[in-house]
């Protein structure tokens, strides 16, 4: 395949031939030679430019081969376009390499938390939900009965396909219900929490002396393993495989997402200990994605973490998605297995060693314009929604979402926070008909379309509701997905390959790099109103079954 320089030389040769033809024609007609001289001068300039360009490329290749460009330094003759047009970055990333993502879109909503105070909340019941774990058998082996008393960290159930992976109780108390769903699958194991928490005693383990096999068995038995997710497929990782690398995103760009600086305050030592544990589980590196968006400097626990490679990212949502960060740091190739965790999961791992117990505490952002007081609350995994929101909701026609508005799941007040969610969002139900909706686009709403006047006010915040403003339509090519997904993937082509179940084309188009959250923004901007997250999940299930 010809490279870019070869193409340039061919173009120059063609240009010179064209100049010669013009010269001959001019001589025949007796025209002035000024045109000839001008063309020759331009040709010389182009030749000089190509010569410099080749020299610039050779310098860059030499720098790459010698490892001199490890920190992103430019050893070329001229600055790159990304350096010339780079966005203004905060002072704390001076002289550091920053992945500046140009694609994406921030959905600005009312109802964000405005203070960093963390409130205590009285949650009476908690639940572990097997459906939160992709690939887990719908009917796992439950080892407790209704009426039994458990301590925090006691075994609740395990997957019959992998009995070593134990799922444990987030709190101590009484098992008051084992709720079932369709086909008698286990929906929830509900615990009425004790007022004074009691923890299962753990064996002491010396992290410096323990072997990887012993460490893995320790994490399997104490409920940590299900908190780790493996890409591709976003599943619980295999205990027999060593991950190529481990990735942690330390910031979230989703609408109304919690501030990780608030989450980690006072838990810095546990976070660092969690990183130490993860380093013993991989032969590769632990990578931290850190915000360079400049609104607030990241915690020192992130920027000065030991035993981790720090990568700064700036840009709009989904810059905080770990899948996007993996794509720009070290993409997933066929056969690769990488692990991902959130900040609070790393803290839980660290507390296993710093406190000697399974401490499932979580800082949760309770957000949304339909709340009288959006705030941070301290609770445990699987908290009851009604208890988290008691006395705080306004109106009686709201939707409660476990997670953010793009990727979250609808919940009732009798249901429970999903295990990987650290946010609750309350918005208005959009159960109304909008006459002449898109024909009279006068009502500002979250949208990337310039049809609506709100594009003139980029900092305007919106009062969100669930109305989709239209029904499902023909799946047409618009280019909207590519404008908001900062990955070298063609999502529209991928979705169509999934719909026709073209297995080889799915893999070729990059399905192994994606999880549902990565295409959530594409679904939001989709003119065709396609359920892209659902389609992607079906495609991932097909590929996983074939693997």
GUTOR-708382 format. One record per residue (C-alpha): residue in one letter; x, y, z. Coordinates in steps of 0.5 Angstrom, whole numbers, plus 500, padded with zeros to 3 digits. Layout:
<recs>
AXYZ...
</recs>
This chain:
<recs>
X500500500X503507498X504512504X503519504X509521502X509517496X502520494X505527495X511525490X506523485X502529486X508533485X510529478X503530475X504538477X510539474X508535467X502540468X507546468X511543462X504542458X502549460X509552458X509549451X502551450X504558452X510558447X506556441X501562443X507567444X504569451X508572457X513567460X511570467X506564468X511559467X516562472X510562477X509555476X516553477X517557483X511554486X513547484X520549487X516551494X512544494X519540493X522544499X516542503X516535501X523535503X522538510X516533511X520527510X525530514X520531520X517524519X524521519X525525526X519522529X520515527X527515530X524519536X519513537X524507536X529510541X523511546X524519546X517521545X515516551X512523555X508525548X514530546X514532539X521531536X519534529X521540526X514543526X509543531X503538530X496541529X494538535X499542539X497549535X489548536X490544543X484547548X487551554X489546559X489547567X496549570X496542574X497539567X503543565X508539561X504533561X501529556X494530555X489526551X484532548X478529545X474533540X468529540X463528545X457532548X455534555X448534557X447540562X441538567X438542573X439538580X446537581X449537587X452544589X456542596X461537598X458535604X456528605X450526609X448520613X442517611X438511615X437506610X433500613X434494607X439493602X439487597X444484592X441483585X444477581X442481575X447486576X452481574X453480566X454472565X451470572X447464572X439467573X438462578X445462582X446457588X443461594X446459601X442462606X435462607X429467609X430468617X437467617X442472620X448474617X454478618X457483613X462479608X458473609X457468603X450469600X450465593X455463588X455461581X454454579X458455573X464457578X463456585X469459588X466466586X462468592X457474593X457476600X452481604X454488604X451489611X449485617X442483619X436478617X435475611X427478610X426476603X429472597X425475591X424471584X423474577X421471571X422463570X424463578X430467577X433470583X431478583X434480590X436477596X434482601X437484608X434488614X440491616X442491624X443498627X450496629X454493624X457486625X463484620X465477618X472476621X478475616X484471615X490476616X494476609X501479608X501483601X508483600X509475601X503472599X503469592X498471586X494464587X493465594X491473593X486471588X483465593X483470598X479475594X474470591X472468598X471475601X466477595X471482592X472478585X465480583X466487583X472487578X469487571X473484565X473487558X471485553X463483555X464487561X463480565X466477572X473475570X476468570X480467576X485462571X486468566X491474568X489480565X493484560X492491564X487494569X484500568X481505572X477511571X477516576X472521574X465521571X463526565X456523565X450528567X450530574X455525576X458525583X465528584X470523585X474528590X468528594X468520594X475519595X476524601X479520607X480514604X486515600X490510604X485505602X485507595X493506594X492499598X487497593X492499587X498495591X493489590X491490583X499490581X499483584X494481579X497483573X503482569X502489565X500495568X495499572X492505568X489511572X485516567X485522570X481529569X484535565X478538564X480544569X474545573X477542579X484539580X484532581X485529588X493527590X491520591X490520583X495524581X500522585X498514586X504509586X504503582X500506576X501510570X497516570X493518563X490525563X484526559X480533557X474533553X466532553X462526555X464520554X471522556X470519563X468512560X473507562X472504555X474511551X480511555X482504554X481506546X486511547X491508552X492501549X486498545X483491546X485487541X483480539X485475545X486481550X483481557X483487561X480489567X476495569X474498576X471504579X474508584X469506590X471498588X478500589X477503596X473496598X479492596X484496599X479496606X480489606X487490608X487496611X481495616X481487615X473487613X469487607X467494608X461496602X461503604X459508598X458515597X452516593X450522589X442523590X441528584X435531579X431537579X425533582X429533589X428539594X435538596X440534591X446531596X451526597X449521602X454515605X450508605X452501603X452497596X444495594X441501598X433501598X431507593X425509598X430510604X435514600X430519597X425519603X422526604X426529598X422528592X417533589X411532585X408525584X410524577X417522577X422517575X427514579X433512576X439508579X445511575X445517570X440518565X443515559X445509562X441508568X435503570X428505572X427503579X421504584X421506591X421499593X427497589X434497590X441501588X444497583X451494585X456498580X452505581X454511585X448515583X441516583X437521579X430523579X427526573X420528571X416522567X415525560X408521559X405527555X404528547X407534544X403537538X407539532X414537536X419538531X415542526X415548532X422547535X421553540X422549547X429548549X431541550X438537551X439536544X445537539X441539533X441547532X434546530X433548537X435555539X438553545X445552541X446559542X446558550X451553551X451553558X444553559X441547564X435543562X429540566X430533564X424529563X423522559X419524553X423521547X419526542X418521537X417514536X422509533X424511525X428508519X435506521X438511516X445514516X446521519X453521522X451523528X454517532X461519530X460526532X460524539X464518540X471519541X473512538X476510531X469505531X464506526X458505531X452505525X455500521X457496527X449496530X447494523X452488523X449486530X442486527X443482521X448477526X454478522X459475527X465476523X463483521X461485528X468483531X472487525X468493527X470493534X465490538X470487543X472495545X465497547X460496553X453499553X455505556X460507551X454508546X449511551X450518548X450515541X443513543X441520546X443523539X440518535X435521530X432514528X430513536X434506536X435502542X443502541X445500548X440494548X442492541X450492543X448488549X445483544X451483540X456482545X452476548X452473541X460474540X461471548X457465546X461464540X467465543
</recs>
